[in-house]
Amino acid sequence: MAEAAAVIPARNRPRGRRVLRLILLALLVAWIGMAVVHRYKPLPPGIGVAMPVRAADAVTFLADYTWLDPGGGRRIDHRIFDRVLERIGAARQLVVLDMFLFNDFAGNADGPDMRPLSDQVEDALIERLAEVPGLRAVLITDPINQLYGGIESERLERLRRAGVEVVVTDLARLRDSNPAWSGFWRLCCRWAGNSDDGGWLPNPVGPGKVSLRTWLRLVNFKANHRKTLVADSPAGWAGLVTSGNPHDASSAHGNVALEFIGPAALDLIVTEASVAAFSGAPLQGLPEARPPAPVAGVEIQVLTEAAIRDAALAAIDAAGRGDRVDLAIFYLSHRGVIRALKRAAARGAIVRVLLDPNRDAFGAEKSGIPNRPVARELVDAGIEVRWCATRGEQCHSKFLQVVGDRRAELIAGSANFTRRNLDNLNLETNVRLAGPVTYPALSAAAAYFERRWTNEGGRIHSRPYAEFAEDSRLRYWRYRLMEFSGLSTF
């Protein structure tokens, strides 16, 4: 009997191993299937759109300049959030604000050239609501401001109590930009939710502890990265699209913005209403966009997500011999854009690229990826590259201008030129402005780039390519793998 009992488990071992292998295979198939489905699933309505081309009315180019003086001291001349505060302070009917980072995480505003932007925008909204009965204020923002449910945002709660309609974007409705991780996370961990009761792991952006679930959500690397404002004004509906955040630790960054009056501002409201709708907070009673009308002169167009990519590629591909392509951007890694820049240079266009050296991230040192490997590729193709002269802050602009003999085209806003920002993964908003080179907003944009490229007036805005030249093939292929896989923050 003892011998028979010993034989039975031995006969069952192959069956047990087969069952285990089948279970592991099923889990692997489920993981891959989840990754593929959520990488290519249909987008929510209203994402990746090119709104109608409109006649430009009262467009203003704004820039936040940060530079070094001859002694190496940091100097700033910032205008963008002054204008944001002005627009909020003048509104009487409606303010719609969509901002990615709206917090005081990862640093404070105690430095002499820093600013408590999050407090200032919060206070402006609350004060204006108190001053103007009947004013409606809507804030759309990214869940990073409450660490994906891992902490309670006192700022958002104060705004809600004051009457602001706060919409936290439902990122799960978007496609997954890091599918290898997100496929696993959707199987193992999403169902567990999150909690703001604390945890045992360090907070990645400040003091205190957070849960493991917070870190697991963080690695999905997806965001509502938009930075927009719409408000009524005495001159009409005003829209503003920028690369800047009301984020204290970002307050010294260099940024750009386009402000405009007229129907394009109502188009901006339409794109924001789409985000609120798929996030479970549809906005009723908003002003409606106007029907398209013929445009004979200067034109303006609101673009989101992949429509930004398509417009940028079209603008670069239209540049011919003697035309100028000027790009100033925080992250450049999108292979389609890089190939387009190289083609433009081969056709005889003058291509100039001003990049952040990717070395500073709120007190931490970064690796230089992706910009340094990309810069080497561009230089090898005969393209001029310079680096922003930064000292702790970031060169945070997202700016592309193509200038010909008579006409110029500018594309500016929230989107870096990366796969995550241009391929319908993150939420992004840019504005396209096209017209004669003498149009004030276009000539101001051209002057902005020239000032930074040439260090006009002794202000040190940029450094030569040699200062951060990158020769490592290993780092180049590391960037390519990160861009392809999505396992990166850019």
KAJOBEL-V665796 format. One record per pair of residues at least 4 apart in sequence whose C-alpha atoms are under 6 Angstrom apart, sorted by the first residue. I is the first residue (numbers start at 1). J is the second residue. Records with the same first field share a line. If there is no record, write none. Layout:
BEGIN
I = J / J
END
This chain:
BEGIN
29 = 33
30 = 34
31 = 183 / 184
34 = 183
35 = 179 / 183
37 = 41
38 = 175 / 176
39 = 175 / 176
46 = 274
48 = 304 / 305 / 306 / 307
49 = 304 / 307
50 = 303 / 307
51 = 302
53 = 300 / 301
54 = 299 / 300
55 = 295 / 298 / 299
56 = 298 / 299 / 300
57 = 261
58 = 260 / 261
59 = 259 / 260
60 = 258 / 259 / 441
61 = 258 / 441
62 = 256 / 257
63 = 255 / 256
64 = 77 / 78 / 79 / 254 / 255
65 = 76 / 77 / 78 / 254
66 = 75 / 76 / 254
67 = 74 / 75 / 460 / 461
68 = 72 / 73 / 74 / 75 / 460
69 = 73 / 459
85 = 89
91 = 231 / 232 / 233
92 = 135
93 = 135
94 = 135 / 136 / 137 / 231
95 = 137 / 230 / 231
96 = 137 / 138 / 229 / 230
97 = 139 / 228 / 229
98 = 139 / 140 / 141 / 227 / 228
99 = 141 / 226 / 227
100 = 141 / 142 / 224 / 225 / 226
101 = 245 / 247
102 = 118 / 246 / 247
103 = 118 / 247
104 = 247 / 248
105 = 205 / 206
106 = 205 / 206
107 = 249
108 = 248 / 249
109 = 114 / 115 / 116 / 248
114 = 251 / 252
115 = 248 / 251
116 = 248
117 = 246 / 247 / 248
118 = 246 / 247
119 = 123
123 = 127
126 = 162
137 = 164
138 = 164 / 165
139 = 166
140 = 166 / 167 / 168
141 = 168
142 = 168 / 169 / 224
143 = 148 / 168
144 = 148
146 = 151 / 152 / 153
147 = 151
149 = 194 / 195 / 196
150 = 195 / 196 / 214
151 = 196
152 = 196
159 = 164
160 = 164
169 = 279
170 = 279
175 = 425
177 = 425 / 486
178 = 182 / 220 / 486 / 487
179 = 183
182 = 186 / 220
185 = 189
186 = 190
194 = 213
198 = 209 / 210
199 = 209 / 210 / 211
200 = 209
201 = 209 / 210
202 = 209
203 = 207 / 208 / 209 / 210
222 = 426
223 = 426
224 = 426 / 427
225 = 427 / 428
226 = 414 / 428 / 429
227 = 242
228 = 240 / 241
229 = 239 / 240
230 = 238 / 239
231 = 237 / 238
232 = 236 / 237 / 238
233 = 237
237 = 261 / 262 / 265
238 = 260 / 261 / 265
239 = 259 / 260 / 265
240 = 258 / 259
241 = 257 / 258 / 413
242 = 256 / 257 / 413 / 414
243 = 255 / 256 / 397 / 413 / 414
244 = 255
252 = 393
253 = 393 / 394
254 = 395 / 396
255 = 396 / 397
256 = 397
266 = 289
267 = 289
276 = 281 / 282
277 = 281 / 282
298 = 434 / 435
299 = 433 / 434
300 = 432 / 433
301 = 431 / 432
302 = 431
303 = 307 / 308 / 429 / 430 / 431
304 = 308 / 428 / 429
305 = 422 / 424 / 427 / 428
306 = 422 / 423 / 424
309 = 422
313 = 317
319 = 323
320 = 349
321 = 347 / 348 / 349
322 = 349
323 = 349 / 403 / 404
324 = 349 / 350 / 351 / 402 / 403
325 = 351 / 401 / 402
326 = 352 / 400 / 401
327 = 353 / 399 / 400
328 = 353 / 354 / 355 / 399
329 = 355 / 397 / 398
330 = 356 / 395 / 396 / 397
331 = 416
332 = 371 / 417 / 418
333 = 418
334 = 417 / 418 / 419
344 = 349
345 = 349 / 351
351 = 383
352 = 384
353 = 385
354 = 385 / 386 / 387
355 = 387 / 388
356 = 387 / 388 / 395
357 = 368 / 387
358 = 366 / 368
359 = 365 / 366 / 368
360 = 365 / 366 / 392
368 = 372
370 = 479
371 = 375
372 = 470
373 = 470 / 476
378 = 383
379 = 383
385 = 465
386 = 463 / 464 / 465
387 = 462 / 463
388 = 461 / 462
389 = 461 / 462 / 463
398 = 412 / 413 / 416
399 = 412
400 = 410 / 411
401 = 409 / 410
402 = 408 / 409
403 = 408
404 = 408
406 = 436 / 437
407 = 435 / 436 / 437
408 = 434 / 435 / 437
409 = 433 / 434
410 = 432 / 433
411 = 431 / 432
412 = 430 / 431
413 = 429 / 430
414 = 428 / 429
415 = 421 / 428
416 = 421
418 = 422
419 = 423
420 = 425 / 426
421 = 426
437 = 443
438 = 443
440 = 444
447 = 451
450 = 454
451 = 455 / 456
452 = 461
455 = 459 / 460 / 461
465 = 469
481 = 485
482 = 486 / 487 / 488
END
